[in-house]
Amino acid sequence: MRRTPGLGVLSPHATRLEVWGDPIAHSRSPQLHAAAYAVLGLDWSYGLRRVDEASFAGEFADLDDSWRGLSLTMPLKGVAFAAASARDRRAELTGAVNTLLLDPAGPRGFNTDVGGIVRALADDGITTVERARIVGAGATATSALVALSELGVDEVDVVARRPEAVTALTELGRRLGIAVRTTSFTASDHGAVELTIATLPGDAPVTDAAADALAHSGGLLLDVVYGHWPTALSAAWDRADRVARSGLGMLLHQALLQVRIFRNGDPDAPLANEAESLGAMRRALEEPTTA
C-alpha cells in the first residue's frame, strides 16, 4: 500500500483515470495527462470514454479500486457535482464538477475550469480586470463569472439570446459582489470592456454584424472553444485586429490543476517538477491529433 499526500493510504493498483463526456473523441486530455505523468514518473493510464448523463450512474458504479479519478466534460458536470461527497469552493459556487478524485473516504469534486481561465489569462498578462463581458449563459459561463470574480471584476455584461438564461448568473453575481447586466446579440453598440470570455459552442451561429459589434469594444477575447477554430467571434476579433485566444490555454491549465489533484489531492499543491510537467503538456498540445 502507498500513502499519497492528502489522500491517506491507497491501493497500489489505483492507477486508472479517464475523461468522460459526450462527445469525447475530440478531447486532448489524454495527451496532456500522459505527458505530465511521464515527467512525474507515474505509470498511470489515462483514457477516454463516451458517457452521457443517462449512463453516468451505471458507469460510475462499476468503477473498482483500480480507479484513481475522472475528468468530466459536457454534459456531465452537473451529475458529477451530485456524485461528489465533498466539493471545493469553486465547484460549490458554479454547481459544476469537472474533476472527481476517488478518495477512499468518498469521491471529492473539484472545478478546475475556473483556475484554468485565471491561469490562461495570466499567460497574457491579465491578472486584474474591472469590467468584462461573457458571451453565452450556459454552464461554462458560471465558471467564467467565478474566474472574473477572482480577478477583481466589478461589472460583467452577459450577452445572451434569452434574457431569462442570465437569471442564475445574476444571482451568482450578487453572491460574488459583481454587478451583472444582460445585453443582446442584436445590440449595435456595446460598452467598452477589457476582456471578453466566450462560452458558446464552436458551431454556434453568430452573425458577422453581431460579432463585429462585440469585437469593436471587447478587449482581449478568450474563446473557450478549441475543437472548432476559428469561431465566428475569433474571426471578428481578427478583422478588428484584436487579440483572440482559443480555449487551449484554459484546457492546458485546468489539466495541470487536475494532475495536481490526482497526484497530491489538492489543486493548490504544486507538483514536483511542475515547470517541466507544464512544458511537456504544452508540447503535447502542439502535436497533431488522430481524432
Buried (B, 14 or more C-beta within 10 A) or exposed (E): EEEBEBBEEBBEEBBBBBBBBBEBEBBBBBBBBBBBBBBBEBEBBBBBEEBBEEBBEEBBEEBEEEBBBBBBBBBBBBBBBEBBEBBBEBBBBBBBBBBBBBBEEEBBBBBBBBBBBBBBBEEEEBEEBEBBBBBBBEBBBBBBBBBBBBBEBEBBBBBBEEEEBBEBBBEBBEEBEBEBBBBEBEEEEBEEBBBBBBBBBBEBEBEEEBBBBBBBBBBBBBBBBBBBBBBBBBBBBBEBEBEBBBBBBBBBBBBBBBBBBBBBBBBEEEBEBBEEBBEBBBEBBEEEEEE
